[in-house]
């Protein structure tokens, strides 16, 4: 009701005084209904009218000085800015992921990997605020038991890094998620060496993706292999390595 009364009074004011209309229209090209100053004047006029203080209102003049109008406009615009910022903050949901990582790698390496992942996640989901809270294991000999106990107690853990030789055991205990569909839609398996990609596969399903690796080698004495009648080429595969070791 205040808005309707105010609009009527302002229309009457502008119709009876062309000078006032010109002044209002020149104020940053504000529309009569949408302009911040006009909207403020409308509310003040309506309040004065309904409260019986209409005698203080004189057609053809403004009850607000230029400084007062400027302050009203500034306050109105600041309020809109604050409300807009608050709405954006409320709409941004927080997502916290928990992880346990292998302590053999330097923390700086994990930070680099995690920060890159966070940046990519926030680019794809601008309305979400991601955080990865991870525990870095310090002693390799204790990692396996700690991870098995933690996951076995149904503790909420989203990401873990494990030694490849433990993969089968963790899968058999039902502690890992099949990533097959996600890996296929991701479509980047070709960027890994096949041996590295296969290291995350168990019984034909993808349960892990290699983060990094190292290089291992076998040194041998040629004369000893000749004496044992072992072909060095047979040591290039695990099957050949085991077969040669058994026969020797």
C-alpha positions in Angstrom: 0.0 0.0 0.0 2.9 2.4 0.8 4.3 1.9 -2.7 0.9 2.6 -4.5 0.3 5.8 -2.5 3.9 6.9 -3.0 3.7 6.4 -6.8 0.5 8.4 -7.0 2.0 11.3 -5.0 5.3 11.3 -7.0 3.3 11.3 -10.3 1.4 14.3 -9.1 4.6 16.0 -8.0 6.2 15.4 -11.4 3.2 16.4 -13.4 2.9 19.7 -11.6 6.5 20.7 -11.9 8.5 20.0 -15.1 11.7 21.3 -13.5 11.6 18.5 -10.9 10.9 15.9 -13.6 13.9 17.1 -15.6 16.1 16.9 -12.5 15.0 13.4 -11.6 15.4 12.1 -15.2 19.0 13.5 -15.3 20.1 11.6 -12.2 22.1 8.9 -13.9 19.2 8.2 -16.2 17.2 6.5 -13.4 13.7 5.3 -14.2 11.0 6.6 -11.9 10.0 3.2 -10.6 13.4 1.5 -10.5 15.8 4.4 -9.5 17.3 4.2 -6.1 16.7 7.9 -5.2 13.1 7.9 -6.5 12.3 4.7 -4.7 13.6 6.2 -1.5 11.6 9.4 -2.0 8.5 7.4 -2.8 8.7 5.6 0.6 9.3 8.8 2.5 6.4 10.6 0.9 4.0 7.6 1.6 5.1 7.5 5.2 4.6 11.2 5.7 1.2 11.0 4.0 -0.1 8.1 6.1 1.2 9.5 9.3 -0.6 12.8 9.0 2.6 14.8 8.3 1.5 15.8 4.8 1.6 19.5 5.7 5.4 19.3 5.5 5.2 18.2 1.9 5.0 21.0 -0.6 4.3 20.1 -4.3 7.1 21.2 -6.6 9.9 21.0 -4.0 12.1 18.1 -2.6 12.1 17.2 1.0 15.7 15.8 0.6 18.8 17.8 0.0 21.2 16.6 -2.7 23.6 15.3 0.0 20.7 13.4 1.7 19.6 11.9 -1.7 23.2 10.8 -2.4 23.5 9.1 1.0 20.2 7.3 0.5 21.3 6.1 -2.9 24.7 4.9 -1.5 23.0 3.1 1.3 20.5 1.4 -1.0 23.2 0.3 -3.4 25.5 -1.0 -0.6 22.6 -3.0 0.8 22.0 -4.6 -2.5 25.7 -5.5 -2.9 25.9 -7.1 0.6 22.7 -9.1 0.0 24.0 -10.4 -3.3 27.3 -11.4 -1.7 25.5 -13.2 1.2 23.3 -15.1 -1.2 26.4 -16.3 -3.1 28.1 -17.5 0.1 25.0 -19.3 1.2 24.6 -21.1 -2.2 28.3 -22.4 -2.1 28.2 -25.8 -0.4 31.2 -27.1 1.3 32.5 -30.6 0.4 35.2 -32.2 2.5 37.1 -35.3 1.4 39.2 -37.4 3.8 42.3 -39.2 2.6 45.2 -41.4 3.8 48.4 -41.2 1.8 51.6 -43.1 1.6 54.3 -41.4 3.6 57.2 -42.6 1.4 56.5 -39.7 -1.0 57.4 -36.1 0.1 54.5 -34.0 1.4 55.3 -31.4 -1.3 54.5 -34.0 -3.9 51.1 -34.8 -2.4 50.4 -31.1 -2.0 51.1 -30.6 -5.6 48.8 -33.4 -6.6 46.0 -32.4 -4.2 46.1 -28.7 -5.1 45.9 -29.5 -8.8 42.9 -31.7 -8.2 41.2 -29.1 -6.0 41.6 -26.5 -8.8 40.1 -28.7 -11.4 37.2 -29.7 -9.1 36.4 -26.0 -8.4 36.5 -25.2 -12.1 34.0 -27.9 -12.9 31.8 -27.2 -9.8 31.9 -23.4 -9.1 29.1 -23.7 -6.6 31.0 -26.1 -4.4 33.9 -25.4 -2.0 36.2 -28.4 -1.9 38.6 -29.4 0.9 40.9 -32.5 1.0 41.9 -33.3 4.6 44.6 -36.0 4.4 46.8 -38.0 6.8 50.3 -38.7 5.6 51.6 -42.0 6.9 55.2 -41.9 8.3 56.2 -45.5 8.5 55.7 -47.9 5.6 55.7 -51.0 7.8 52.7 -49.7 9.6 50.7 -48.4 6.7 48.9 -51.6 5.6 47.7 -52.5 9.2 46.6 -48.9 9.9 44.6 -48.6 6.6 43.0 -52.0 7.0 41.9 -51.2 10.6 40.7 -47.7 9.7 38.6 -48.9 6.7 37.5 -52.0 8.5 36.1 -49.9 11.3 33.9 -48.1 8.8 35.8 -44.8 9.3 34.8 -42.4 6.5 37.8 -42.3 4.1 37.3 -41.1 0.5 40.8 -41.6 -0.9 43.8 -43.8 0.0 47.1 -44.6 -1.6 48.3 -48.1 -1.1 51.2 -50.2 -2.3 50.3 -52.1 -5.5 51.0 -55.4 -3.9 48.2 -54.8 -1.4 45.5 -54.1 -4.0 44.1 -57.6 -4.1 43.8 -58.0 -0.4 41.9 -54.6 -0.1 39.6 -55.6 -2.9 38.9 -59.0 -1.4 37.9 -57.4 1.9 35.4 -55.1 0.1 37.3 -51.9 1.0 37.7 -50.4 -2.5 35.3 -49.1 -5.1 35.2 -50.4 -8.7 36.3 -47.4 -10.8 35.6 -49.0 -14.1 32.7 -46.9 -15.3 34.4 -43.7 -14.1 37.7 -44.6 -15.7 36.0 -45.3 -19.1 34.1 -42.0 -19.1 37.3 -40.3 -18.0 39.0 -41.7 -21.1 42.6 -41.0 -20.2 43.9 -44.5 -19.5 46.1 -44.3 -22.7 48.2 -41.6 -20.9 49.6 -44.3 -18.6 52.1 -47.0 -19.5 50.1 -50.1 -19.9 52.0 -51.8 -17.1 51.3 -48.9 -14.7 47.6 -48.9 -15.6 47.3 -52.7 -15.2 48.8 -52.3 -11.7 45.4 -50.8 -10.6 43.4 -53.6 -12.1 42.3 -56.7 -10.1 40.2 -59.5 -11.6 39.5 -57.4 -14.7 38.2 -54.4 -12.8 39.8 -51.0 -12.1 40.2 -50.3 -8.4 43.1 -47.8 -8.4 44.9 -45.4 -10.7 48.7 -45.0 -10.5 49.8 -41.7 -9.0 53.5 -42.1 -9.6 56.1 -44.9 -9.8 59.8 -45.6 -9.6 62.2 -47.7 -11.6 63.4 -51.1 -10.5 66.1 -53.2 -12.1 67.7 -56.7 -11.8 71.5 -57.2 -11.7 72.8 -60.6 -12.4 76.1 -62.5 -13.1 76.1 -63.8 -16.6 78.4 -66.8 -15.7 76.1 -67.9 -12.9 73.0 -67.8 -15.1 74.9 -69.8 -17.7 75.9 -72.4 -15.1 72.2 -72.6 -14.1 71.1 -72.8 -17.7 68.9 -69.8 -17.3 68.2 -67.6 -20.3 68.5 -63.9 -19.3 65.5 -63.0 -21.6 63.2 -65.2 -19.4 63.7 -62.6 -16.6 61.8 -59.9 -18.5 58.5 -61.2 -17.2 57.3 -62.2 -13.8 56.2 -65.6 -15.1 59.7 -66.2 -16.6 61.4 -64.9 -13.5 59.5 -67.3 -11.2 59.9 -70.2 -13.7 63.6 -69.7 -13.9 64.0 -69.4 -10.2 62.1 -72.6 -9.7 64.0 -74.6 -12.3 67.4 -73.3 -11.1 
